[in-house]
């Protein structure tokens, strides 16, 4: 197994244009950014994605993402910004260490659209209704035990 490139960067051994770090995260520009200011926010702990992280570590990752994103917006004044966390290869994750991409966006930039063309998404209303009910049921607190 290859060593994790983000773990190497977190301990100061990997190549990176580091712009911020604290006890919980390192923040750097990827070697080949998608846009000017494209930034990675990476927790120091190794976890494959957000769902494998303790909630306190995930909260710190989000707080750092917001802090760095605000600085990027203030400095670059982009027309928009994508905040991306990919979990799993089907979601385009290529480095299996949790991380968040901050991607400043301008019309016509190299990123292109992230969503399918209008009308190309899921159109089965009945399946969506069933899924909404099923997920809502999982989110409800458990019923108290009967006496």
N, C-alpha and C positions, 0 to 999 in steps of 0.2 A: 504494500500500500504506500502511496506517495504521501509525504508530509503535507499537512494543510498549509497552503500559501498564506491564508489570513492569520493562522496561529504564528507563522514565522514573522509576519509583519508586526503582530501584537507584541512580540518579544524583541523587536528591533533587528531582526535578521533578514527580513525580506525587503525587496526594493519597493519604495513607495514615496510619494510626495506627501508626507505627513503634514496635516494642517491643524490637528487638535488631538489631544489625548488626555485621559484621566485614568483613574483606577479601574474603570469599567469598560472603556471603549477606546478605540483608535479610529481616527477619521483621516481619510486620504483620498487623493485623486487616483483613479485607475490609470494604469500605464498608457492605455489608449482610450481616453474618454469619448463618450458618444457625442457630447456637446461641451462647450466651454463651461467649466464649473461643475461638470458631472463628478459627484462625490460619493464615496462609500463610507457608511457608518457601520463599524464592525465591533461586536462585543469581544472583550478579551477572552471570555470563557468560550470553549468550543461547544457548540450545539448546532445541529444541522439546520434548524429553522426556529421560528418563534415558538412553536408549540412544544419544542423540546427544552425551552428555557424556563427557569423559575420566573414567576410573575414579577418579582422585584427586578430581576435582570432585564426582562422585556420592557418594563416601565422605564428603566434607566436608558435603554436603547432608544425608546421613543422620545424621551426628554432630550437626549443628545441630538437626535434627528431634528427635532423642532428648533433647538438652539442653533445648530449649524445651518439649517434651512433658512432661518431668519437672516443670518449673516450673509448667506449667498444672495438672497432676494434683495437685501439692502445694498450690497456691493454691485451686483450685476444687473439689477432691475430687469429680469427676464419677463417675457410676456406670460409665462406660466411655469409650472414646475411639476414634474412627476415625482411621487414618492412611491418607490417600488420595493416590495419584499417578495421574492419568488421562493416558493417552497415546493421542492420536487422537480425532477427533470421535465415533467409534463408542463410545468409552469416556467420553463426556460432557466431553471437554476443550474449553474455549471460548477460553482464552488459550494460544496456542501458544508458551509459554516454560515450560520445566520448572518445576514447583513441587509442593510437598507441602502438603496440607490436614491440619491437626490439628483434629479436631472433637470437643470434649468432648460426651459423650452422657448423657442422662437418659431414663428411661422416659417415653414420651409426648411427647418433644420434636418439633420441627418437621421433623427429618430423615426420620423414618420408616424402614422396613426397607430394606436395601441389596441383599438377596438375593431370588431368586424364592421363591414359596411352596414348601413342602415337596413334593417329588415332581415339580416343574416343571423340573428341570434335565435334563441329558443322561442318558438311560437306556440307551443302546445299549452294552452291556458289550463286545461284540466290537470296536466302533470305538474304545472307550477302551483296550482291550488293545493294539490296533495302534498307536494314538497313543503310549501309554506306551513301547512298544518303539522306535518311531521317534525320540522325543525322547531317550530314554536313549542311543541310538546316537550322537546328536549331542553328547552330554555326555561320552562316553568320550574319553580322550586318544587321539590318532592312534597307530596301530601303528608301531613303529620300522621304518625301511627294512630290507629284507632285503639281506644281504651277497652 
